[in-house]
């Protein structure tokens, strides 16, 4: 490979992965003398300056995240007319690769993966960062079972899951939430749904709405919100159904998802089924009039003394 240095600082040493959003390289930070991962973002429609600026801005927001289950983002730089992400290097495989090699994963293992993944996403949400692209390909798993989520704040900038001006969908909607498939914004509840879809795929072998080469047909199924309940999830099934609630208003928060995944038991002990969030409570503007106090019945007069 030819000697290639990005932004005068990151010397590429080996190509270690690729996907719809770009190519990942192992690189050396020649200034700090440490190994990093550098992702070259590629968009099918190309990058204009606004796209580059947005990627840099969102990347720098994501760089504030510091959590054991989040791949640290060190920097976002512009080189050759498009953004490059400079990230923590973690020897690992993506959850997508693990699923491809092993097929359906045991529900207990998926629950452990899910608890760590949700923990990292909850930290992001607490910092005001929405991932927008939670899926098995963006979840890294080490040989020791540590789970880290990667690629924060880049899906919009990389134009991977958006609708173009001509109305054509770019990318796959397999892990979208119904509200996003219907044209809504990808906010915090959409990340929760995508978490559920990712765990569902890990335990069932495919996402809730299946896989289809016709992405428009798949998008319609996602927008409809109906799917087959998980058959292999065991005690994890009720939690998956809550995460995959089609109504974002009653879907749990990511912090609640962490708790629910940590509480799943596989030893036969009973665990309360996670309930939907209650509907909004009406607020009384005034207190009702008190019920009138009944008058005491008159007592009989005492008999006169003899």
ChimeraX attribute file (.defattr): number of C-alpha atoms within 10 A of each C-alpha:
attribute: neighborCount
match mode: 1-to-1
recipient: residues
	/A:1	7
	/A:2	6
	/A:3	7
	/A:4	13
	/A:5	16
	/A:6	18
	/A:7	13
	/A:8	11
	/A:9	14
	/A:10	23
	/A:11	20
	/A:12	22
	/A:13	17
	/A:14	13
	/A:15	15
	/A:16	13
	/A:17	13
	/A:18	12
	/A:19	11
	/A:20	15
	/A:21	20
	/A:22	15
	/A:23	16
	/A:24	22
	/A:25	20
	/A:26	23
	/A:27	26
	/A:28	20
	/A:29	20
	/A:30	13
	/A:31	9
	/A:32	9
	/A:33	9
	/A:34	12
	/A:35	19
	/A:36	21
	/A:37	25
	/A:38	29
	/A:39	24
	/A:40	21
	/A:41	23
	/A:42	20
	/A:43	15
	/A:44	13
	/A:45	11
	/A:46	12
	/A:47	19
	/A:48	10
	/A:49	10
	/A:50	10
	/A:51	18
	/A:52	20
	/A:53	17
	/A:54	17
	/A:55	27
	/A:56	23
	/A:57	16
	/A:58	17
	/A:59	25
	/A:60	18
	/A:61	16
	/A:62	24
	/A:63	19
	/A:64	14
	/A:65	22
	/A:66	15
	/A:67	15
	/A:68	15
	/A:69	21
	/A:70	24
	/A:71	23
	/A:72	23
	/A:73	25
	/A:74	18
	/A:75	15
	/A:76	22
	/A:77	18
	/A:78	16
	/A:79	13
	/A:80	9
	/A:81	11
	/A:82	21
	/A:83	25
	/A:84	26
	/A:85	23
	/A:86	26
	/A:87	23
	/A:88	18
	/A:89	17
	/A:90	16
	/A:91	9
	/A:92	16
	/A:93	16
	/A:94	21
	/A:95	24
	/A:96	20
	/A:97	15
	/A:98	17
	/A:99	18
	/A:100	12
	/A:101	9
	/A:102	11
	/A:103	16
	/A:104	18
	/A:105	18
	/A:106	14
	/A:107	21
	/A:108	17
	/A:109	12
	/A:110	20
	/A:111	26
	/A:112	16
	/A:113	23
	/A:114	23
	/A:115	21
	/A:116	22
	/A:117	25
	/A:118	28
	/A:119	27
	/A:120	25
	/A:121	31
	/A:122	24
	/A:123	19
	/A:124	22
	/A:125	19
	/A:126	12
	/A:127	14
	/A:128	13
	/A:129	20
	/A:130	22
	/A:131	24
	/A:132	24
	/A:133	24
	/A:134	27
	/A:135	23
	/A:136	22
	/A:137	20
	/A:138	18
	/A:139	24
	/A:140	26
	/A:141	21
	/A:142	14
	/A:143	9
	/A:144	7
	/A:145	13
	/A:146	15
	/A:147	28
	/A:148	27
	/A:149	27
	/A:150	24
	/A:151	23
	/A:152	25
	/A:153	23
	/A:154	25
	/A:155	18
	/A:156	17
	/A:157	25
	/A:158	25
	/A:159	21
	/A:160	20
	/A:161	18
	/A:162	20
	/A:163	14
	/A:164	11
	/A:165	7
	/A:166	6
	/A:167	8
	/A:168	11
	/A:169	16
	/A:170	15
	/A:171	15
	/A:172	19
	/A:173	25
	/A:174	24
	/A:175	27
	/A:176	26
	/A:177	31
	/A:178	25
	/A:179	21
	/A:180	19
	/A:181	24
	/A:182	14
	/A:183	11
	/A:184	11
	/A:185	12
	/A:186	18
	/A:187	17
	/A:188	20
	/A:189	23
	/A:190	28
	/A:191	27
	/A:192	29
	/A:193	30
	/A:194	24
	/A:195	28
	/A:196	28
	/A:197	26
	/A:198	28
	/A:199	29
	/A:200	28
	/A:201	26
	/A:202	29
	/A:203	26
	/A:204	20
	/A:205	17
	/A:206	18
	/A:207	20
	/A:208	24
	/A:209	23
	/A:210	15
	/A:211	13
	/A:212	13
	/A:213	8
	/A:214	9
	/A:215	17
	/A:216	15
	/A:217	12
	/A:218	19
	/A:219	24
	/A:220	15
	/A:221	19
	/A:222	25
	/A:223	20
	/A:224	15
	/A:225	18
	/A:226	14
	/A:227	13
	/A:228	8
	/A:229	15
	/A:230	17
	/A:231	10
	/A:232	16
	/A:233	22
	/A:234	15
	/A:235	20
	/A:236	23
	/A:237	19
	/A:238	19
	/A:239	21
	/A:240	25
	/A:241	18
	/A:242	23
	/A:243	30
	/A:244	28
	/A:245	21
	/A:246	20
	/A:247	14
	/A:248	19
	/A:249	13
	/A:250	16
	/A:251	22
	/A:252	23
	/A:253	20
	/A:254	26
	/A:255	17
	/A:256	17
	/A:257	27
	/A:258	20
	/A:259	13
	/A:260	24
	/A:261	21
	/A:262	16
	/A:263	15
	/A:264	23
	/A:265	15
	/A:266	14
	/A:267	7
	/A:268	7
	/A:269	8
	/A:270	10
	/A:271	12
	/A:272	9
	/A:273	13
	/A:274	16
	/A:275	12
	/A:276	12
	/A:277	12
	/A:278	8
	/A:279	8
	/A:280	6
	/A:281	6
	/A:282	6
	/A:283	6
	/A:284	7
	/A:285	6
	/A:286	6
	/A:287	6
	/A:288	7
	/A:289	6
	/A:290	6
	/A:291	6
	/A:292	6
	/A:293	6
	/A:294	6
	/A:295	6
	/A:296	6
	/A:297	6
	/A:298	6
	/A:299	6
	/A:300	6
	/A:301	6
	/A:302	6
	/A:303	6
	/A:304	5
	/A:305	4
	/A:306	3
